[in-house]
Amino acid sequence: MAQTEGGLSKKCTEESLGGFKLPLDLWEKQRLMQDNQEMSQASASVNESCHSRCILVHTLVMIFGTSAWIGVNGIFIQLPLLVNPLPEKWGLAAYLVIIIQLANVAPVMYGLLRRFSCRISESNCISVMLVFASVVMGLLAFWYEWTFIIFEKERSLALFILTFFTAAVSCSSSVLFMPYLRNFKEVYLVSYFIGEGLSGVMPSIVALIQGIDESLVCNNTNQQSISEGEETLPRFSSKYYFLFLCTCLCVSFFAFLILDKLPYLNKEKISSQELDNKLLCNEIQNNQVLSKNSITQMNEAKIDTYNKTDIQGIPINHDTQKNHSSTLDETCLYILLGVVCFLANGFLPSLMPYSCLSYGNMTYHLSTTFSQIANPTACLFALWFLPQGRKIIIWLSLLISFSSCYIIYLALVSSNAPLRDSDLGVVLVILSWIIVVALISYMKLIITSVFRRKSEETLFGVGIVMQAGSACGAVLSFLLINFTSLLQRHDPCESLNNT
């Protein structure tokens, strides 16, 4: 039967070639070549489909990542256009910093719910938060100028309440958005961080396009406004700027829906069994590392006991010295991290109007926008160069201290700022803010990576120190601005009257 089939196939081959007799082995080679060609074409189509799917997931994760801090960053970037019309004036930034710190109650509540084993769907919770953030930003576009009388003083209550809800969503992103990405391959976490960086860059670009109101209006008719050559007006109002942020949040929400619900992207996700296996493997590896370290430490202790002795034969204990030095280094890093967050997240942002507005609204505008761009730029630079030696930390600390002291000095002498009428003073202010924000962001990454290499448990202490430092800076700046006379607002109309 097999011989009959072989003969038929050989006969068919001969007929297909017009009577020309082709050997059987050559016919089989030709068939194999055709099969390989078809398989390569199918493999190429599969690879092309995987490549396009990967690009789509990277794009969606990046868009989703922009929703993390775009609300808070966008409000701060818009402050140069809000401080003059709103009743808080230059103290507006201090109020917003305090409100943002209070918004940390949202992730605390979420953590307590998870602690008590409440079943919360991460995807549903993220969807609700993104919709809520979009609605809040839309309301902010129309209500940011609404003021109310509180304790016989006019306050921007609508802006404060909506900023609190916006900050609550942003603060919760660290405990919701990033943990959700564990369902995807690890490579997509980089795209999320890129999107998180774009949450400060995108509003900055729009703010640069928007421009600033540099005109001066005084109540006294005898006083004149700034000359027409220096007078500028924004190309569009804050209303349309906040509507742009609302649109970005809506786009992020739809990107998350596609990322979470589209079956086409399921191949880029990690199944629950694979996730459990991955966690189990990590736990086994950690246990193996711990056991190896413990064995190594025991052997080293035995060697130290028998070999490292002084003249009298008494063992020398070097482990105590090493542990003491390591503990001292960790304590110094914790203190340094707390001071850095004290400056970056609480104290200096509140002083920004006082250090910049003496040189004009444009100086404040450029300092705000370029410092927001400096933050992700420093984080991107850290992907290629992230040193962890003591010398680089010391030098960065000195540069941050010098720049911060200069900014604090400008805030304290805001009523009579040095080099106020020269371009050099403007350049120094803008450069100081760019350097401070960039170096502080870089410093935080260095210190965090140092603790990360020690153990993951230390990251919990890092988070507590960062939050404590930020809260202390916000409270101190709020008290200095509202309950002392150390910070005085520069009045340009008074200078015009004196001239």
C-alpha positions in Angstrom: 0.0 0.0 0.0 2.9 2.3 0.9 4.6 1.5 -2.4 1.4 2.2 -4.3 1.1 5.7 -2.6 4.7 6.4 -3.3 4.3 5.5 -6.9 1.2 7.6 -7.3 2.9 10.7 -5.8 5.9 10.1 -8.1 3.6 9.7 -11.1 1.7 12.9 -10.1 4.9 14.7 -9.9 6.0 13.5 -13.3 2.7 14.6 -14.8 2.8 18.0 -13.1 6.3 18.5 -14.7 5.1 17.8 -18.2 6.5 14.2 -18.3 9.9 15.2 -17.0 10.9 12.7 -14.4 12.1 14.4 -11.2 13.8 12.3 -8.5 11.8 11.7 -5.4 14.3 13.2 -3.0 14.4 16.4 -5.0 10.6 16.6 -4.9 10.6 16.2 -1.2 13.3 18.9 -0.8 11.1 21.2 -2.9 8.1 20.5 -0.7 10.1 21.1 2.5 11.4 24.4 1.1 7.8 25.5 0.4 6.7 24.4 3.9 9.6 26.4 5.5 8.7 29.4 3.4 5.1 29.3 4.5 6.2 28.8 8.1 8.6 31.8 7.9 5.8 33.9 6.4 3.5 32.9 9.2 6.2 33.5 11.8 6.9 37.0 10.3 3.2 37.8 10.5 3.0 36.7 14.1 6.1 38.7 15.0 4.6 41.8 13.3 1.4 41.3 15.2 3.3 41.0 18.5 5.4 44.1 17.7 2.3 46.2 17.0 0.6 44.9 20.1 3.7 45.8 22.2 3.8 49.3 20.7 0.1 49.7 21.5 0.5 48.6 25.1 3.5 50.9 25.6 1.5 53.8 24.3 -1.6 53.1 26.4 0.5 52.6 29.6 2.3 55.9 28.9 -1.0 57.8 28.4 -2.4 56.1 31.5 0.7 57.2 33.5 0.2 60.9 32.6 -3.0 60.9 34.7 -1.0 60.3 37.9 0.2 63.8 38.7 -1.1 65.9 35.8 -3.8 67.5 38.0 -1.5 68.7 40.8 1.3 69.7 38.4 -1.1 71.6 36.2 -2.5 73.6 39.0 0.9 74.7 40.2 2.1 75.6 36.7 -1.0 77.8 36.4 -0.3 79.7 39.6 1.4 82.7 37.9 -2.0 83.5 36.4 -3.9 82.8 39.6 -2.0 84.6 42.3 -3.0 88.2 41.3 -6.8 87.8 40.7 -7.4 85.5 43.7 -7.7 87.0 47.3 -4.8 85.0 48.7 -2.3 86.7 46.4 1.2 85.5 47.0 0.1 83.2 49.8 -1.9 81.1 47.5 0.9 78.6 47.0 1.2 77.9 50.7 -2.5 77.1 51.0 -2.3 74.7 48.1 0.7 72.9 49.5 -1.1 72.4 52.8 -4.2 71.1 51.0 -2.1 68.6 48.9 -0.5 67.3 52.0 -3.9 66.8 53.6 -5.0 64.8 50.5 -2.6 62.0 51.6 -5.5 60.8 53.8 -6.9 59.1 50.6 -4.1 56.5 50.2 -4.1 56.0 54.0 -7.9 55.1 53.9 -7.3 52.8 50.9 -4.5 51.1 52.8 -6.7 50.6 55.9 -9.4 49.1 53.8 -6.9 46.6 52.3 -5.6 46.0 55.8 -9.0 44.8 57.0 -9.4 42.5 54.0 -12.0 44.5 52.2 -12.4 43.3 48.6 -11.7 46.1 46.3 -11.4 45.7 42.6 -8.3 47.7 41.5 -9.5 48.2 37.9 -12.9 49.4 39.0 -11.4 51.7 41.6 -9.0 53.2 39.1 -11.8 53.8 36.6 -13.9 55.6 39.2 -10.9 57.7 40.2 -10.1 58.7 36.7 -13.7 59.7 35.9 -13.8 61.6 39.2 -10.6 63.4 38.4 -11.9 64.4 35.0 -15.1 65.8 36.4 -13.2 67.7 39.1 -10.9 69.3 36.6 -13.8 70.2 34.4 -15.5 71.9 37.3 -12.3 73.7 38.1 -12.2 75.2 34.7 -15.5 77.1 35.5 -15.3 77.5 39.3 -11.6 78.4 40.0 -12.5 82.1 40.5 -15.4 81.5 42.9 -14.7 83.0 46.3 -16.6 82.9 49.6 -16.4 84.8 52.8 -15.0 82.7 55.6 -14.3 84.3 59.0 -14.8 87.7 57.5 -12.1 87.1 54.9 -12.6 86.3 51.2 -11.2 82.8 50.3 -10.9 80.8 47.1 -12.9 77.9 48.6 -13.9 76.3 45.3 -10.2 76.1 44.2 -9.2 74.7 47.6 -11.9 71.9 47.6 -11.3 70.9 43.9 -7.5 70.9 44.5 -8.0 68.6 47.5 -10.0 66.1 45.4 -7.5 66.3 42.5 -4.6 65.8 44.9 -6.4 62.8 46.5 -6.4 61.0 43.1 -2.8 61.9 42.5 -1.6 60.7 46.0 -3.5 57.5 45.6 -1.8 56.7 42.3 1.2 55.3 44.1 -0.9 52.6 45.8 -3.3 51.9 42.9 -1.8 52.7 39.5 1.7 51.1 39.8 0.4 47.9 41.7 -2.1 47.4 38.9 0.7 47.2 36.3 1.9 43.9 38.0 -0.7 42.3 35.8 1.5 43.2 32.7 5.0 42.4 31.7 7.7 44.2 33.7 9.0 46.1 30.7 5.8 48.2 30.6 6.7 49.8 34.0 9.2 52.0 32.2 6.5 53.4 30.0 4.4 54.2 33.1 7.3 56.2 34.6 7.8 58.1 31.3 4.1 59.0 31.3 4.4 60.1 34.9 7.2 62.4 33.8 5.1 63.7 30.9 2.4 64.7 33.5 4.6 67.7 34.3 6.0 68.4 30.8 2.7 68.5 28.9 1.1 71.3 31.1 4.4 73.2 31.0 4.5 73.2 27.2 0.8 74.4 27.1 1.6 77.1 29.7 4.5 78.3 27.6 2.2 78.6 24.6 -0.4 80.3 26.8 2.0 83.1 27.9 1.5 85.3 31.0 -0.2 88.5 32.0 2.6 91.0 32.5 0.4 94.1 32.5 0.1 96.3 35.6 -3.1 97.9 36.7 -3.1 100.4 39.7 -6.1 101.8 41.3 -4.8 105.4 41.5 -5.4 107.2 38.2 -2.2 109.3 38.7 -0.1 106.1 38.5 0.7 104.8 35.1 0.9 101.2 33.8 4.0 99.5 32.4 5.0 100.7 29.0 3.4 99.0 26.0 6.7 97.3 25.1 6.6 95.3 28.3 2.9 94.7 28.4 1.8 91.1 27.5 -1.4 89.2 27.9 -2.0 85.4 27.9 -3.2 83.9 24.6 -6.0 82.1 26.4 -7.4 82.1 29.9 -7.0 79.6 32.7 -10.4 78.2 31.9 -9.2 76.7 28.6 -6.0 75.6 30.3 -8.0 73.5 32.8 -10.2 72.2 30.1 -7.1 70.9 28.4 -6.1 69.1 31.6 -9.7 67.7 31.8 -9.3 66.4 28.2 -6.0 64.7 29.1 -7.6 63.0 32.0 -10.5 61.8 29.8 -8.0 60.4 27.3 -6.1 58.6 30.1 -9.4 57.1 31.3 -10.2 55.7 27.8 -6.6 54.5 27.5 -7.0 52.6 30.7 -10.3 51.1 29.6 -8.7 49.8 26.4 -5.7 48.5 28.4 -7.9 46.7 30.9 -10.8 45.4 28.7 -9.5 44.8 25.2 -9.0 41.0 24.7 -6.4 41.6 22.0 -4.0 42.8 24.7 -4.4 39.8 27.0 -1.2 38.2 25.6 0.8 41.1 27.1 -0.7 40.4 30.6 0.6 38.0 33.2 -1.9 35.3 34.3 -2.7 34.8 37.9 -0.9 31.5 37.9 2.2 33.1 36.4 2.0 35.9 38.9 1.9 33.5 41.8 4.8 31.5 40.3 6.8 34.7 39.9 6.1 35.7 43.5 7.0 32.2 44.7 10.3 32.3 42.7 11.2 35.7 44.1 10.5 34.4 47.6 12.6 31.3 47.1 15.4 33.4 45.7 15.3 35.8 48.6 15.4 32.9 51.0 18.3 31.4 49.2 20.2 34.7 49.3 19.4 35.1 53.0 20.6 31.6 53.8 23.8 32.1 51.8 24.4 35.4 53.6 23.8 33.8 57.0 26.2 31.0 56.2 28.8 33.5 55.0 28.4 35.6 58.1 28.8 32.5 60.3 32.0 31.5 58.5 33.3 35.0 58.7 32.5 35.1 62.4 34.4 31.8 63.0 37.4 33.2 61.0 37.4 36.4 63.0 37.1 34.5 66.3 40.1 32.1 65.6 42.4 34.3 63.5 41.8 38.0 64.2 43.1 38.4 67.7 45.2 41.1 69.4 48.5 40.5 71.1 46.9 39.3 74.3 44.8 36.7 72.4 41.5 38.6 72.9 39.3 38.5 69.7 38.8 41.8 67.9 35.1 42.5 67.1 35.0 44.3 63.7 31.3 43.4 63.1 30.2 45.9 65.7 32.2 48.6 64.1 30.8 47.8 60.6 27.2 47.6 61.9 27.6 50.9 63.8 29.0 52.6 60.6 26.2 51.1 58.4 23.6 52.3 60.9 25.2 55.8 61.0 25.2 56.0 57.2 21.5 54.9 57.0 20.6 57.5 59.6 22.4 60.2 57.7 20.7 59.2 54.5 17.3 59.2 56.2 17.9 62.7 57.6 19.2 63.9 54.2 16.1 62.5 52.4 13.8 64.1 54.9 15.5 67.5 54.5 15.3 67.2 50.7 11.6 66.4 50.8 11.1 69.2 53.3 12.5 71.7 50.7 11.1 70.2 47.5 7.6 69.2 48.5 6.7 71.6 51.3 8.8 74.6 52.0 10.2 76.0 48.7 7.0 75.7 46.6 5.2 77.9 49.1 8.0 80.5 48.8 8.1 80.5 45.1 5.8 83.5 44.5 7.9 85.6 47.0 11.2 84.6 45.3 10.0 85.2 41.7 7.2 87.7 41.5 9.5 90.6 42.5 11.1 90.1 39.1 7.8 90.0 37.2 5.1 87.6 36.3 7.1 86.2 33.4 9.9 85.2 35.7 7.5 83.3 37.9 5.9 81.7 34.8 9.3 80.6 33.4 10.6 79.4 36.7 7.4 77.3 37.3 7.3 75.7 33.8 11.0 75.0 33.4 11.4 73.5 36.9 8.5 71.1 36.1 10.4 70.1 33.0 13.7 69.7 35.0 12.1 67.1 37.2 11.5 64.3 34.6 14.7 65.3 32.8 16.7 64.5 35.9 14.8 61.2 36.4 15.5 60.3 32.7 19.2 61.1 33.2 19.3 58.7 36.2 18.4 55.8 34.0 21.9 56.0 32.4 23.9 57.4 35.3 23.0 56.7 38.9 26.1 56.9 41.2 25.8 55.9 44.8 29.1 57.0 46.4 29.4 59.3 49.3 31.2 62.0 47.4 28.5 62.6 44.8 25.9 62.8 47.6 28.0 65.3 49.5 28.5 67.5 46.4 24.8 67.3 45.5 23.9 68.3 49.0 26.2 71.3 48.9 24.7 72.5 45.6 21.2 72.0 46.8 21.9 73.9 50.0 23.5 76.8 48.1 20.6 77.1 45.6 18.0 76.7 48.3 19.6 79.4 50.5 19.6 81.8 47.6 15.9 81.2 46.9 15.0 81.6 50.6 17.1 84.8 50.7 15.2 86.2 47.7 11.9 85.4 49.4 12.9 87.1 52.6 13.9 90.3 50.7 11.1 90.2 48.1 10.0 93.7 48.9 13.5 95.0 47.8 15.0 92.1 45.8 18.6 92.4 44.5 19.1 92.9 40.7 15.4 93.4 40.3 15.7 95.7 37.3 18.3 93.7 35.4 18.2 90.6 33.2 20.9 89.0 35.4 18.6 88.9 38.4 15.9 87.2 36.3 18.3 84.6 34.9 19.7 83.8 38.4 16.2 83.2 39.8 15.1 80.9 36.9 18.4 79.0 37.0 18.2 78.6 40.8 14.8 77.0 40.6 15.8 74.7 37.7 18.9 73.6 39.5 17.2 73.0 42.8 14.3 70.9 41.4 16.6 68.9 39.1 19.2 68.1 41.8 16.6 67.3 44.4 14.9 64.9 42.1 18.2 63.3 41.2 19.2 63.1 44.9 15.9 61.4 45.9 16.5 58.7 43.2 20.1 58.1 44.4 19.1 57.7 48.1 16.0 55.6 47.2 18.2 53.3 45.1 20.6 52.9 48.0 17.9 51.8 50.3 16.4 49.6 47.6 19.6 47.6 47.3 19.7 47.0 51.0 16.2 45.5 51.3 12.7 46.2 50.1 11.5 46.6 53.7 13.5 49.8 54.0 11.4 51.4 51.3 8.5 51.6 53.8 10.7 53.8 56.1 11.7 55.8 53.1 8.1 56.6 52.3 7.4 57.6 55.9 10.5 59.9 56.0 9.5 61.5 52.7 5.9 62.2 53.8 7.0 63.5 57.2 9.6 65.9 55.6 7.0 67.2 53.1 4.4 67.8 55.8 6.8 69.6 58.1 7.9 71.9 55.2 4.3 72.7 54.3 3.3 73.5 57.8 6.3 75.7 58.5 5.9 77.7 55.3 2.2 78.2 56.0 2.9 79.5 59.4 5.7 81.8 58.2 3.6 83.3 55.4 0.3 83.8 57.3 1.3 84.4 60.9 4.6 86.3 60.7 5.9 89.4 58.9 9.1 87.9 57.6 7.7 87.6 54.0 6.5 90.8 52.5 4.9 91.2 49.1 6.5 93.5 46.6 4.2 96.3 45.4 5.1 97.5 41.9 2.6 100.4 42.1 4.5 101.8 45.1 7.7 101.8 43.2 6.0 103.6 40.3 4.6 106.2 42.8 8.1 106.8 44.2 9.4 107.5 40.8 
